[in-house]
Amino acid sequence: MVNLTYLFDPLCGWCYGAAPAIRLLAAQADFHLRALPTGLFCQPGRTIDADFAAHARRNDQQIAALTGQVFSDAYRENVLGSNTGFDSTPMVDALTAVALHRPERELSALAAFQTARYVDGRDVTDADVLADILQALDLHEAAAIITRPATRVAAQTRISEGRACAQSLGLQGVPQLLVQPAGQHILPQALPGKLLFGDLAQLPAQIRQLV
């Protein structure tokens, strides 16, 4: 068994680009994957201005070219063009709510949030929108506790753990994937980031070679 720790932020476009790789790895029978947010974009009050929107569009074009992930007109118009929020705190809270009740569904919830943003053009910095998405996924218990103080505390604990993992290996930014053989008390090693955007058919074998 190989333990994988996925460090991410739900508002990170590159994490959206890495989503196909993460889905593939999560489906491997000999891999155990857990996701930890780092809080990179937990910035209450921040909104998308024109300069940031232009920066995001440039990144989006690179990500789409590498991965084939969709960045729709609805996203460009309703999210980048509408001065919406850019604070991942509500999303981290919502994902933590899922992790508390149905941890095996967290990655599918993350994928649904990413699709809602980048394909459907919805404002996923709005807790009501997130609750609506979780309801549609039949994650009613998680939807009910997104804004509870206990969920925020649990989310902050996860962020602290994610940051500690990154700092222990001198890592900056997301996405990051840490690889560690199960049962061995050694520091995990970070997978070269380019592998998450390369030939996905080779990715599981490349990780097995590391351990």
WOCOR-V16477 format. One record per residue. N is the residue number from 1. RES is the residue in one letter. SS is DSSP state (A for helix, B for strand, O for the rest). PHI is phi in whole degrees, -180 to 180 (999 if undefined). PSI is psi in degrees with one decimal (* if undefined). Layout:
N&RES&SS&PHI&PSI  N&RES&SS&PHI&PSI
This chain:
1&M&O&999&137.7  2&V&B&-116&127.9  3&N&B&-91&130.0  4&L&B&-120&132.5  5&T&B&-116&120.6  6&Y&B&-101&112.9  7&L&B&-94&127.6  8&F&B&-153&168.6  9&D&O&-131&133.3  10&P&O&-68&-13.4  11&L&O&-98&4.6  12&C&O&-81&121.0  13&G&A&-64&-35.6  14&W&A&-69&-30.6  15&C&A&-67&-37.5  16&Y&A&-62&-40.4  17&G&A&-64&-32.5  18&A&A&-83&-5.8  19&A&A&-56&-43.0  20&P&A&-60&-38.5  21&A&A&-66&-42.3  22&I&A&-66&-40.8  23&R&A&-61&-42.5  24&L&A&-62&-45.2  25&L&A&-69&-37.6  26&A&A&-64&-23.9  27&A&O&-87&-5.5  28&Q&O&-77&129.8  29&A&O&-64&-29.1  30&D&O&-98&11.4  31&F&B&-114&139.0  32&H&B&-116&114.8  33&L&B&-112&129.1  34&R&B&-123&148.1  35&A&B&-108&135.5  36&L&B&-130&122.0  37&P&B&-74&147.1  38&T&O&-103&-6.6  39&G&O&71&21.1  40&L&O&-55&-41.0  41&F&O&-112&25.4  42&C&O&-80&88.4  43&Q&O&-134&79.7  44&P&O&-53&134.2  45&G&O&92&-12.6  46&R&O&-76&139.7  47&T&B&-126&167.0  48&I&O&-87&112.6  49&D&O&-100&-178.5  50&A&A&-63&-40.8  51&D&A&-64&-44.7  52&F&A&-66&-40.1  53&A&A&-60&-41.3  54&A&A&-65&-41.9  55&H&A&-62&-43.4  56&A&A&-63&-41.4  57&R&A&-62&-39.6  58&R&A&-64&-44.4  59&N&A&-64&-42.1  60&D&A&-58&-40.9  61&Q&A&-63&-40.8  62&Q&A&-65&-43.7  63&I&A&-64&-44.7  64&A&A&-62&-40.3  65&A&A&-66&-36.6  66&L&A&-77&-36.7  67&T&A&-119&-18.7  68&G&O&79&4.8  69&Q&O&-65&146.9  70&V&O&-90&131.1  71&F&O&-122&102.1  72&S&O&-83&167.6  73&D&A&-62&-36.7  74&A&A&-61&-39.7  75&Y&A&-65&-47.3  76&R&A&-64&-37.0  77&E&A&-82&-47.5  78&N&A&-87&-23.0  79&V&A&-106&-63.2  80&L&A&-69&-28.5  81&G&O&-98&10.2  82&S&O&-126&17.5  83&N&O&55&39.3  84&T&O&-75&172.3  85&G&B&-71&156.6  86&F&O&-134&68.9  87&D&O&-136&115.5  88&S&O&-83&1.2  89&T&A&-53&-49.3  90&P&A&-60&-36.9  91&M&A&-69&-40.9  92&V&A&-63&-41.2  93&D&A&-62&-43.8  94&A&A&-65&-41.8  95&L&A&-68&-34.5  96&T&A&-66&-38.7  97&A&A&-59&-40.5  98&V&A&-66&-43.7  99&A&A&-61&-31.1  100&L&A&-72&-32.4  101&H&A&-105&-42.1  102&R&A&-139&71.1  103&P&A&-57&-29.1  104&E&A&-71&-10.4  105&R&A&-103&2.3  106&E&A&-63&-44.1  107&L&A&-66&-35.4  108&S&A&-69&-34.4  109&A&A&-66&-42.3  110&L&A&-60&-44.3  111&A&A&-61&-39.2  112&A&A&-66&-39.1  113&F&A&-65&-42.8  114&Q&A&-64&-42.3  115&T&A&-63&-41.3  116&A&A&-60&-37.6  117&R&A&-78&-58.0  118&Y&A&-83&-21.7  119&V&O&-107&-48.9  120&D&O&-87&-15.1  121&G&O&73&31.9  122&R&O&-93&155.0  123&D&O&-87&94.5  124&V&O&-85&11.8  125&T&O&-91&1.3  126&D&O&-99&119.2  127&A&A&-60&-32.0  128&D&A&-67&-38.5  129&V&A&-64&-43.2  130&L&A&-63&-42.6  131&A&A&-62&-39.9  132&D&A&-63&-40.9  133&I&A&-65&-43.4  134&L&A&-65&-37.0  135&Q&A&-61&-42.6  136&A&A&-65&-24.6  137&L&O&-88&5.5  138&D&O&64&32.7  139&L&O&-108&61.2  140&H&A&-67&-39.9  141&E&A&-64&-41.0  142&A&A&-66&-41.9  143&A&A&-58&-32.5  144&A&A&-76&-15.9  145&I&O&-118&11.9  146&I&O&-54&-44.7  147&T&O&-98&9.0  148&R&O&-74&144.4  149&P&A&-56&-37.8  150&A&A&-64&-33.6  151&T&A&-68&-41.4  152&R&A&-62&-40.4  153&V&A&-63&-44.8  154&A&A&-64&-37.8  155&A&A&-64&-42.0  156&Q&A&-65&-35.4  157&T&A&-63&-42.2  158&R&A&-66&-41.1  159&I&A&-61&-43.6  160&S&A&-61&-40.6  161&E&A&-67&-42.5  162&G&A&-62&-42.7  163&R&A&-66&-38.5  164&A&A&-64&-39.8  165&C&A&-61&-46.8  166&A&A&-63&-45.3  167&Q&A&-66&-34.7  168&S&A&-64&-24.2  169&L&O&-110&5.7  170&G&O&68&32.8  171&L&O&-94&146.1  172&Q&O&-130&144.6  173&G&O&79&172.2  174&V&O&-139&157.9  175&P&O&-80&153.3  176&Q&B&-135&140.5  177&L&B&-123&121.5  178&L&B&-102&137.4  179&V&B&-120&132.8  180&Q&B&-152&129.7  181&P&B&-64&135.7  182&A&O&-64&139.5  183&G&O&82&0.6  184&Q&O&-109&130.1  185&H&O&-90&67.9  186&I&O&-129&157.0  187&L&O&-64&140.0  188&P&O&-66&159.7  189&Q&B&-114&147.2  190&A&B&-84&130.5  191&L&O&-69&135.2  192&P&O&-54&125.9  193&G&A&-56&-32.7  194&K&A&-63&-23.1  195&L&A&-68&-26.5  196&L&A&-71&-13.6  197&F&A&-122&15.8  198&G&O&-103&-141.8  199&D&O&-78&103.1  200&L&A&-67&-26.2  201&A&A&-63&-27.6  202&Q&A&-93&-11.7  203&L&A&-61&-49.6  204&P&A&-57&-42.6  205&A&A&-65&-38.4  206&Q&A&-63&-38.4  207&I&A&-70&-41.1  208&R&A&-62&-32.4  209&Q&A&-67&-26.1  210&L&A&-72&-23.4  211&V&O&-114&*
